[in-house]
Amino acid sequence: MITKALFVSGIILTSLLLIMCTVLFYLLRKSRMNEKQLLQSIDSITDSCSKRNEFFSNMTHELKTPLSVILGAIQVMEIYLGAPGNKALLEADSKLTRNIKVVKCNCFRLLRLIYNMLDITRAEAGYHILKPKNCKLSVLLDEIVNSVKPYAEDKQLKLMYNHYDESIIMAVDMEKIERIMLNLLSNAIKFTKPGGIVQVSSYKSGERACISVKDSGIGIPEEKQETIFNRYSQTGDSPHVENEGSGIGLSLVKSFVDLHEGTISIKSEHGKGANFIIELPIKLLKSDTTESATDDIRSDITEAAKLEFSIFPNFSA
């Protein structure tokens, strides 16, 4: 009797084990199939993103070409109308001057958006690379601030640059530092009321160079500070023209700071201004010379400032 019971128990246990093994095999097989489908989905999404980035890149390049031609034509018109024999034409038709200015201004605005879209596409694809050169930080920042002063003065703002340590020499991608500073300064000027102050400072903290862009503007609410560097996030509280923008500027700023292995932070209270602080590691290139890099500061910095400030209502190209 006991032997029979053991025999039956053995059969039951064996059956249970077989069932468990079958279930486990089925689950494992299904898991592998799901894993394969997941990998295929990831590959498909990656491929779609790559094609999308390629499409945006091609599209923005195609848009940039006709805009450059239009700008060239406008500049030829300005030269022609500015000739001694044609000045009377401008004086007689003030609408002509105004319309040329409007067309040129909006060309700059479109170019600004195109360049931002190109940079976003490159950032997503990981195509952005640094082209560092040794430079004296105070000289670079001084050039950038001076290019922006006309826009600050036009809005009756006081723009100052305090370099507390003129000895900072470091390797940076000067074009990207320029883009960073122009974006932060345009935001500071945009959101500061006439009579306010925008202050740029540079100083050394340990082995890091610090750059501060501080304004006495409207400030940024605490709930927005956590997402302000996210793509398509905007600092403006209203949809008015003075607050217009694509919402990708500060995202690019953070991308460029990250490329330098630096950090960017913000200190602000709503209604009490904002202070953006950039910290960059001080590094030097052994094969580079400070003098040549400083002389290399882009001669077209004024044109870059025009692009960045083209969104201003009273922008003058």
C-alpha positions as CSV (number, residue, x, y, z in Angstrom):
1,M,0.0,0.0,0.0
2,I,2.8,2.4,1.0
3,T,4.7,1.5,-2.2
4,K,1.7,2.2,-4.3
5,A,1.2,5.6,-2.6
6,L,4.8,6.5,-3.2
7,F,4.5,5.4,-6.8
8,V,1.4,7.7,-7.3
9,S,3.2,10.5,-5.5
10,G,6.2,10.1,-7.7
11,I,4.0,10.3,-10.8
12,I,2.2,13.4,-9.5
13,L,5.6,15.1,-8.7
14,T,7.0,14.2,-12.1
15,S,3.9,15.5,-13.8
16,L,4.1,18.8,-11.8
17,L,7.8,19.1,-12.7
18,L,7.1,18.5,-16.4
19,I,4.3,21.1,-16.3
20,M,6.6,23.6,-14.5
21,C,9.4,23.0,-17.0
22,T,6.9,23.4,-19.9
23,V,5.6,26.7,-18.4
24,L,9.1,28.0,-17.8
25,F,10.2,27.1,-21.3
26,Y,7.1,28.8,-22.7
27,L,7.8,32.0,-20.6
28,L,11.5,31.9,-21.5
29,R,10.7,31.6,-25.2
30,K,8.1,34.3,-25.0
31,S,10.5,36.5,-23.1
32,R,13.1,36.0,-25.8
33,M,10.6,36.8,-28.5
34,N,9.6,40.0,-26.6
35,E,13.2,40.9,-26.2
36,K,13.8,40.4,-29.9
37,Q,10.7,42.5,-30.7
38,L,11.9,45.2,-28.2
39,L,15.3,45.3,-29.9
40,Q,13.7,45.5,-33.3
41,S,11.5,48.4,-32.0
42,I,14.6,50.2,-30.6
43,D,16.4,49.7,-33.9
44,S,13.4,51.1,-35.7
45,I,13.1,54.1,-33.4
46,T,16.8,54.8,-33.7
47,D,16.6,54.6,-37.5
48,S,13.5,56.9,-37.5
49,C,15.3,59.4,-35.3
50,S,18.4,59.3,-37.5
51,K,16.3,59.8,-40.6
52,R,14.4,62.6,-38.9
53,N,17.6,64.3,-37.9
54,E,18.9,63.9,-41.4
55,F,15.7,65.4,-42.8
56,F,15.9,68.4,-40.5
57,S,19.5,68.9,-41.3
58,N,18.9,68.8,-45.1
59,M,15.8,71.0,-44.7
60,T,17.5,73.7,-42.7
61,H,20.4,73.7,-45.2
62,E,18.0,74.1,-48.0
63,L,16.2,77.0,-46.2
64,K,19.5,78.7,-45.4
65,T,20.6,79.0,-49.0
66,P,17.7,81.1,-50.4
67,L,17.8,83.3,-47.2
68,S,21.4,84.0,-47.7
69,V,20.7,85.0,-51.3
70,I,17.8,87.3,-50.1
71,L,20.2,88.9,-47.6
72,G,22.8,89.4,-50.3
73,A,20.2,91.1,-52.5
74,I,19.1,93.4,-49.7
75,Q,22.7,94.4,-49.0
76,V,23.2,95.3,-52.7
77,M,20.0,97.4,-52.5
78,E,21.3,99.2,-49.4
79,I,24.6,99.9,-51.2
80,Y,22.8,101.1,-54.3
81,L,20.3,103.3,-52.4
82,G,23.1,104.7,-50.2
83,A,25.0,106.0,-53.2
84,P,25.2,109.8,-53.4
85,G,22.9,110.0,-56.5
86,N,20.2,107.9,-54.9
87,K,19.9,109.3,-51.4
88,A,17.0,111.5,-52.6
89,L,15.0,108.4,-53.5
90,L,15.3,107.2,-49.9
91,E,14.3,110.6,-48.5
92,A,11.3,110.8,-50.8
93,D,10.1,107.3,-50.0
94,S,10.4,106.5,-46.3
95,K,8.3,103.4,-46.8
96,L,11.0,101.9,-49.0
97,T,13.6,102.2,-46.2
98,R,11.2,100.8,-43.6
99,N,10.2,97.8,-45.8
100,I,13.9,97.0,-46.6
101,K,14.6,97.0,-42.8
102,V,11.6,94.7,-42.1
103,V,12.7,92.2,-44.8
104,K,16.3,92.2,-43.5
105,C,15.2,91.9,-39.9
106,N,13.0,88.9,-40.6
107,C,15.7,87.2,-42.7
108,F,18.0,87.4,-39.6
109,R,15.2,86.0,-37.5
110,L,14.7,83.0,-39.8
111,L,18.5,82.4,-40.0
112,R,18.6,82.5,-36.2
113,L,15.9,79.8,-36.0
114,I,17.6,77.7,-38.8
115,Y,21.0,77.8,-37.0
116,N,19.3,76.8,-33.7
117,M,17.5,73.9,-35.4
118,L,20.8,72.8,-37.0
119,D,22.5,72.9,-33.6
120,I,19.7,70.9,-31.9
121,T,19.9,68.3,-34.7
122,R,23.6,68.0,-34.3
123,A,23.3,67.8,-30.5
124,E,20.8,65.0,-30.7
125,A,23.0,63.1,-33.1
126,G,26.1,63.7,-31.1
127,Y,27.8,65.5,-33.9
128,H,28.9,68.6,-31.9
129,I,32.6,68.6,-31.2
130,L,34.8,71.1,-29.5
131,K,37.4,73.1,-31.3
132,P,39.3,74.5,-28.3
133,K,42.0,77.1,-28.4
134,N,43.9,78.8,-25.6
135,C,42.6,82.3,-25.0
136,K,42.5,85.0,-22.4
137,L,38.9,84.7,-21.0
138,S,38.6,88.4,-20.1
139,V,39.5,89.4,-23.7
140,L,36.9,87.0,-25.2
141,L,34.1,88.1,-22.9
142,D,35.0,91.8,-23.3
143,E,34.6,91.4,-27.1
144,I,31.2,89.7,-26.7
145,V,29.9,92.2,-24.2
146,N,30.9,95.2,-26.4
147,S,29.1,93.6,-29.3
148,V,25.9,93.6,-27.3
149,K,26.1,97.1,-25.7
150,P,24.2,98.8,-28.5
151,Y,21.2,96.6,-27.9
152,A,21.3,97.2,-24.1
153,E,21.6,101.0,-24.7
154,D,18.7,100.9,-27.1
155,K,16.6,99.6,-24.2
156,Q,18.1,102.1,-21.8
157,L,19.9,99.4,-19.8
158,K,23.3,99.6,-18.1
159,L,25.5,96.7,-19.3
160,M,28.7,96.1,-17.3
161,Y,31.5,93.6,-17.4
162,N,33.6,93.0,-14.3
163,H,36.7,90.8,-14.7
164,Y,37.9,90.1,-11.2
165,D,40.8,87.9,-12.5
166,E,42.3,89.0,-15.8
167,S,45.0,86.2,-15.7
168,I,42.6,83.4,-16.6
169,I,43.9,81.7,-19.7
170,M,42.2,78.5,-20.8
171,A,41.3,76.3,-23.8
172,V,37.7,76.8,-24.9
173,D,35.7,76.6,-28.1
174,M,35.4,80.4,-28.6
175,E,32.5,80.2,-31.0
176,K,30.5,78.1,-28.6
177,I,31.3,80.4,-25.6
178,E,30.2,83.3,-27.8
179,R,26.9,81.5,-28.5
180,I,26.4,80.8,-24.8
181,M,27.0,84.4,-23.8
182,L,25.0,85.9,-26.6
183,N,22.0,83.8,-25.6
184,L,22.3,84.5,-21.9
185,L,22.7,88.2,-22.6
186,S,19.8,88.4,-25.0
187,N,17.6,86.8,-22.4
188,A,18.8,89.2,-19.7
189,I,18.2,92.2,-21.9
190,K,14.8,90.9,-23.1
191,F,13.4,90.4,-19.6
192,T,14.9,93.5,-17.9
193,K,12.8,96.7,-17.9
194,P,14.3,100.0,-19.1
195,G,16.6,101.5,-16.4
196,G,17.7,98.1,-15.2
197,I,21.2,96.6,-15.0
198,V,22.8,93.6,-16.7
199,Q,26.1,92.6,-15.2
200,V,28.7,90.1,-16.5
201,S,31.4,88.9,-14.2
202,S,34.3,86.4,-14.6
203,Y,36.5,85.1,-11.8
204,K,38.5,82.0,-10.7
205,S,37.3,79.5,-8.1
206,G,39.9,76.8,-7.4
207,E,40.7,75.1,-10.7
208,R,37.5,76.4,-12.4
209,A,36.7,79.6,-14.3
210,C,33.3,81.1,-13.4
211,I,31.2,83.3,-15.6
212,S,28.1,85.1,-14.2
213,V,25.4,86.8,-16.1
214,K,23.2,88.7,-13.7
215,D,20.2,91.0,-14.4
216,S,17.6,93.0,-12.5
217,G,14.8,91.8,-14.6
218,I,11.5,89.9,-13.9
219,G,13.2,86.8,-12.5
220,I,12.2,83.2,-13.0
221,P,9.6,81.4,-10.8
222,E,10.9,78.6,-8.8
223,E,8.7,76.0,-10.5
224,K,10.2,76.9,-13.9
225,Q,13.8,76.8,-12.8
226,E,13.9,73.0,-12.8
227,T,12.8,72.8,-16.5
228,I,14.4,75.9,-17.9
229,F,17.2,74.1,-19.6
230,N,14.8,71.5,-21.2
231,R,14.2,71.8,-24.9
232,Y,11.3,74.0,-25.9
233,S,10.9,75.4,-22.4
234,Q,10.4,79.2,-22.4
235,T,11.1,81.7,-19.7
236,G,8.4,84.2,-20.7
237,D,5.2,84.4,-18.7
238,S,3.2,85.8,-21.6
239,P,2.7,85.2,-25.3
240,H,3.6,88.8,-26.3
241,V,6.2,89.5,-28.9
242,E,8.8,90.5,-26.4
243,N,8.7,87.0,-25.0
244,E,8.7,85.2,-28.3
245,G,11.2,82.5,-29.0
246,S,11.6,78.8,-29.9
247,G,12.5,77.7,-26.4
248,I,15.6,75.9,-27.5
249,G,18.2,78.6,-26.7
250,L,18.9,77.6,-23.1
251,S,18.9,73.9,-24.0
252,L,21.7,74.7,-26.5
253,V,23.5,76.7,-23.8
254,K,23.5,73.7,-21.5
255,S,24.7,71.4,-24.3
256,F,27.6,73.7,-25.1
257,V,28.5,74.0,-21.4
258,D,28.4,70.2,-21.1
259,L,30.7,69.8,-24.0
260,H,33.3,71.8,-22.0
261,E,32.7,69.5,-19.1
262,G,31.3,72.4,-17.2
263,T,28.1,73.2,-15.3
264,I,25.5,75.9,-15.4
265,S,23.1,76.9,-12.6
266,I,20.6,79.6,-11.8
267,K,19.8,81.7,-8.8
268,S,16.6,83.7,-9.1
269,E,13.5,84.9,-7.4
270,H,10.4,85.9,-9.3
271,G,10.4,89.7,-9.7
272,K,14.0,90.0,-8.4
273,G,16.2,89.2,-11.4
274,A,18.2,86.1,-12.4
275,N,21.8,85.1,-12.1
276,F,23.2,82.4,-14.4
277,I,26.5,81.0,-13.3
278,I,28.7,78.9,-15.6
279,E,31.7,76.9,-14.2
280,L,34.3,75.6,-16.6
281,P,37.4,73.5,-15.8
282,I,40.6,75.5,-16.6
283,K,42.5,73.5,-19.2
284,L,45.3,74.5,-21.6
285,L,46.5,73.1,-24.9
286,K,50.2,72.5,-25.0
287,S,50.4,72.9,-28.8
288,D,48.5,76.2,-28.9
289,T,49.6,79.8,-28.1
290,T,47.5,82.3,-26.3
291,E,48.4,85.2,-28.6
292,S,47.2,83.5,-31.8
293,A,44.0,82.2,-30.2
294,T,43.2,85.7,-28.9
295,D,43.8,87.2,-32.3
296,D,41.5,84.5,-33.7
297,I,38.4,85.9,-31.9
298,R,35.8,86.0,-34.7
299,S,35.7,89.1,-36.7
300,D,32.0,88.5,-37.5
301,I,30.9,88.6,-33.8
302,T,28.8,91.6,-34.7
303,E,26.9,89.5,-37.2
304,A,26.4,86.8,-34.7
305,A,25.0,89.4,-32.2
306,K,22.6,90.6,-35.0
307,L,21.3,87.0,-35.4
308,E,20.8,86.5,-31.7
309,F,19.1,89.9,-31.1
310,S,16.9,89.8,-34.3
311,I,13.9,88.7,-32.1
312,F,13.8,92.1,-30.4
313,P,10.9,94.3,-31.4
314,N,13.1,97.4,-32.1
315,F,15.9,95.3,-33.7
316,S,17.9,97.3,-36.3
317,A,20.0,95.3,-38.8
